[in-house]
Amino acid sequence: MTDLALLLACPKCHGNIPQDKGSMRCAGCGLQYGKKGEVYDFICRELYGSQDEYDKTREILEFWGAGWEKRLNEDEHSFIYRLPKAELEKYLNDFGSFHKENNFLFGNEVDPNSLESKTSLNIGCGAGDESAFLAYHGSSCVALDVTSQAAGAAWMLMDTLDSNGMAIQADSRFMPLRGQSFDLVYSSGVLHHSPNINRSINEIHRLLKPRGKAYIMLYATCSLMFLQPRLIGIFKGYISKDRQIEYMSRDGEKDWETED
């Protein structure tokens, strides 16, 4: 079993980070990092080339953080964090079956039976079920998200499973992990949000072991999956551009609205 804390590295210089009572200082450049509960926090001003770039990053994590704060307390997600271990395992088995039946990544491109004793990284861990699935099938899993809320949710599920998991708040452009440490990187519906997707992809290459694999799903600009609800919206009378946006966002972007 991999000691995941030993895989941590400074996201700026990739130097060693000795841990001392919950706070961590890079042995190379001296930058200080910390923890929010069980979540390691690796987002700081020094990573970014300008104050404007850092401010934009803070806006991103505050937007998604508020959204996850809202969504994780809604019935769609909240029930999973109250499940005892046996029921959570059943949920994850059903989760895997759903992926297989619908031609999603788990059960098709990713073989759950191949995860035992592997090190895995889940970029954009969201509600945490993907990280929990990776951990449930025997991998030592690092759950990474730009928000502490989502990273914390993933940690809760992995902890319920008594699995080997670690949660970190970090930017996919500056991942606080040692190079060539992961057998598998998994990210679904996330990396197209990166302000610099090329840098995020380069980071994934840096982190993969030789012969390691990355499984990445990105949203298509045009696809049958999005054409179907658009046509249904037109048949329901949502014909103008503004009305189509209203209809299409009702079960998507609208879920992330908080307050005004």
FENTAFEN-V138621 format. One record per helix or strand. SS is the DSSP state (hx for helix, st for strand). FROM is the first residue (numbers start at 1). LEN is the number of residues. If there is no record, write none. Layout:
{{SS FROM LEN} {SS FROM LEN}}
This chain:
{{hx 4 4} {st 8 2} {st 16 5} {st 23 4} {st 32 5} {st 39 3} {hx 45 3} {hx 51 21} {hx 75 8} {hx 85 17} {st 106 1} {st 110 1} {hx 112 3} {st 119 5} {hx 129 8} {st 140 6} {hx 148 13} {st 165 5} {st 171 1} {st 174 1} {st 177 1} {st 182 7} {hx 191 3} {hx 197 11} {st 208 10} {hx 224 12} {hx 241 9} {hx 253 4}}
